Each structure stands twice: as C-alpha cells, then as structure tokens.
Amino acid sequence: MPTSRVFIPQRPLMKVFNDEKQEWEWVNKWDLSEAENYGTITPILSSQAKPFSPEPIIAEIKAALHDFNDNDHIIAIGNPALLAWCVAIAAYFNQGYVTMLQWSSIERTYVAIEADLGMR
C-alpha cells in the first residue's frame, strides 16, 4: 500500500522574536502535528507564493500532485486561490476523488472529508 501524504498547499509562516538567539525568525503559524496522523506532511508551494501569475504556480502544483491518489489528503490552509487550484488539480489526477482535512475545534484534531466529484 502506498504511503499516505498530507499535502499542504501553502504553509503559513509568522515572524517571531527568538529571545535566546536575540533575532527575528520565521516559524510555522500553526502546529500541524495532528495532521501527521493522516500521513507525511508534504508542502506544495512556498509561503511566499502568490496567485497573481498563475502559469508557473499551476505548473509547480501539477508537478507536486502528479501522483495524488486515494490515500492522500489536502489540508485546507493557505491562500484561497492556491488552495482551490491544488484541490482541482488533485481531483483531476485522481479521477475526481479528493480527501480534505478540516480542523475541528470541538474534536481538537483534523477530520477527513472525502468527496467524489463525479469524474470516475
């Protein structure tokens, strides 16, 4: 069975001051350790990617998701346009089947939401 992956369209970063090093540094905005229960964290785009020049971004997304399959997931974080393109491209490569991970503040974990978009 293939290894499951959790694709991160765009990992948000934030700048924080590191008191020990006495300097500013970029760190992950959110702890994604709970998402690792679903597979290996696999970033798609850099945190600086912008949707205003789509062609190179879409090529990068296609390269990352070319083998997206039923065992994989996409986590709903990042720029909304970039997220939408990732889901559309993943669905294309997997005949319309996509599983998203959505954070549940009640459960305090990610919940898998499966969708068959009718392309099979």
Contacts in CASP RR format, 6 or more apart in sequence:
PFRMAT RR
TARGET T0000
AUTHOR 0000-0000-0000
METHOD contacts of the structure
MODEL  1
MPTSRVFIPQRPLMKVFNDEKQEWEWVNKWDLSEAENYGTITPILSSQAK
PFSPEPIIAEIKAALHDFNDNDHIIAIGNPALLAWCVAIAAYFNQGYVTM
LQWSSIERTYVAIEADLGMR
1 71 0 8 1.000
2 69 0 8 1.000
2 71 0 8 1.000
3 39 0 8 1.000
3 40 0 8 1.000
3 71 0 8 1.000
4 38 0 8 1.000
4 39 0 8 1.000
4 40 0 8 1.000
4 71 0 8 1.000
4 72 0 8 1.000
4 73 0 8 1.000
5 39 0 8 1.000
5 40 0 8 1.000
5 41 0 8 1.000
5 42 0 8 1.000
5 71 0 8 1.000
5 72 0 8 1.000
5 73 0 8 1.000
6 32 0 8 1.000
6 35 0 8 1.000
6 36 0 8 1.000
6 38 0 8 1.000
6 39 0 8 1.000
6 40 0 8 1.000
6 41 0 8 1.000
6 42 0 8 1.000
6 72 0 8 1.000
6 73 0 8 1.000
6 74 0 8 1.000
6 75 0 8 1.000
6 101 0 8 1.000
7 42 0 8 1.000
7 43 0 8 1.000
7 44 0 8 1.000
7 64 0 8 1.000
7 65 0 8 1.000
7 68 0 8 1.000
7 72 0 8 1.000
7 73 0 8 1.000
7 74 0 8 1.000
7 75 0 8 1.000
7 86 0 8 1.000
7 90 0 8 1.000
8 32 0 8 1.000
8 41 0 8 1.000
8 42 0 8 1.000
8 43 0 8 1.000
8 44 0 8 1.000
8 75 0 8 1.000
8 77 0 8 1.000
9 44 0 8 1.000
9 45 0 8 1.000
9 61 0 8 1.000
9 74 0 8 1.000
9 75 0 8 1.000
9 77 0 8 1.000
9 78 0 8 1.000
9 79 0 8 1.000
9 82 0 8 1.000
9 83 0 8 1.000
9 86 0 8 1.000
10 43 0 8 1.000
10 44 0 8 1.000
10 45 0 8 1.000
10 46 0 8 1.000
10 47 0 8 1.000
10 49 0 8 1.000
10 77 0 8 1.000
10 78 0 8 1.000
10 79 0 8 1.000
10 82 0 8 1.000
10 83 0 8 1.000
11 28 0 8 1.000
11 29 0 8 1.000
11 32 0 8 1.000
11 43 0 8 1.000
11 47 0 8 1.000
11 77 0 8 1.000
11 78 0 8 1.000
12 28 0 8 1.000
12 29 0 8 1.000
12 30 0 8 1.000
12 47 0 8 1.000
12 77 0 8 1.000
12 78 0 8 1.000
13 26 0 8 1.000
13 27 0 8 1.000
13 28 0 8 1.000
13 29 0 8 1.000
13 47 0 8 1.000
14 26 0 8 1.000
14 27 0 8 1.000
14 28 0 8 1.000
14 29 0 8 1.000
15 24 0 8 1.000
15 25 0 8 1.000
15 26 0 8 1.000
16 24 0 8 1.000
16 25 0 8 1.000
16 27 0 8 1.000
17 23 0 8 1.000
17 24 0 8 1.000
17 25 0 8 1.000
18 24 0 8 1.000
18 25 0 8 1.000
26 47 0 8 1.000
30 77 0 8 1.000
32 41 0 8 1.000
32 75 0 8 1.000
34 108 0 8 1.000
34 109 0 8 1.000
34 110 0 8 1.000
35 41 0 8 1.000
35 73 0 8 1.000
35 75 0 8 1.000
35 101 0 8 1.000
35 110 0 8 1.000
37 109 0 8 1.000
37 110 0 8 1.000
38 73 0 8 1.000
38 101 0 8 1.000
38 110 0 8 1.000
38 112 0 8 1.000
39 73 0 8 1.000
42 64 0 8 1.000
44 60 0 8 1.000
44 61 0 8 1.000
44 64 0 8 1.000
44 65 0 8 1.000
44 86 0 8 1.000
45 57 0 8 1.000
45 60 0 8 1.000
45 61 0 8 1.000
45 64 0 8 1.000
45 82 0 8 1.000
49 57 0 8 1.000
49 60 0 8 1.000
49 79 0 8 1.000
49 82 0 8 1.000
50 57 0 8 1.000
50 79 0 8 1.000
51 57 0 8 1.000
51 79 0 8 1.000
51 81 0 8 1.000
51 82 0 8 1.000
51 85 0 8 1.000
54 85 0 8 1.000
57 82 0 8 1.000
57 85 0 8 1.000
58 85 0 8 1.000
58 89 0 8 1.000
61 82 0 8 1.000
61 85 0 8 1.000
61 86 0 8 1.000
61 89 0 8 1.000
62 89 0 8 1.000
65 86 0 8 1.000
65 89 0 8 1.000
65 90 0 8 1.000
65 93 0 8 1.000
66 93 0 8 1.000
67 93 0 8 1.000
68 89 0 8 1.000
68 90 0 8 1.000
68 93 0 8 1.000
68 94 0 8 1.000
68 98 0 8 1.000
69 94 0 8 1.000
70 94 0 8 1.000
70 97 0 8 1.000
70 99 0 8 1.000
72 90 0 8 1.000
72 94 0 8 1.000
72 99 0 8 1.000
73 99 0 8 1.000
73 100 0 8 1.000
73 101 0 8 1.000
73 112 0 8 1.000
74 83 0 8 1.000
74 86 0 8 1.000
74 87 0 8 1.000
74 90 0 8 1.000
74 98 0 8 1.000
74 99 0 8 1.000
74 100 0 8 1.000
74 101 0 8 1.000
75 100 0 8 1.000
75 101 0 8 1.000
75 110 0 8 1.000
76 83 0 8 1.000
76 100 0 8 1.000
76 101 0 8 1.000
76 102 0 8 1.000
76 103 0 8 1.000
77 83 0 8 1.000
87 98 0 8 1.000
87 100 0 8 1.000
90 98 0 8 1.000
91 97 0 8 1.000
91 98 0 8 1.000
91 117 0 8 1.000
91 119 0 8 1.000
92 119 0 8 1.000
95 119 0 8 1.000
95 120 0 8 1.000
96 116 0 8 1.000
96 117 0 8 1.000
96 118 0 8 1.000
96 119 0 8 1.000
96 120 0 8 1.000
97 114 0 8 1.000
97 115 0 8 1.000
97 116 0 8 1.000
97 117 0 8 1.000
97 119 0 8 1.000
97 120 0 8 1.000
98 114 0 8 1.000
98 115 0 8 1.000
98 117 0 8 1.000
99 112 0 8 1.000
99 113 0 8 1.000
99 114 0 8 1.000
99 115 0 8 1.000
100 112 0 8 1.000
100 113 0 8 1.000
100 115 0 8 1.000
101 110 0 8 1.000
101 111 0 8 1.000
101 112 0 8 1.000
101 113 0 8 1.000
102 110 0 8 1.000
102 111 0 8 1.000
102 113 0 8 1.000
103 109 0 8 1.000
103 110 0 8 1.000
103 111 0 8 1.000
104 110 0 8 1.000
104 111 0 8 1.000
END
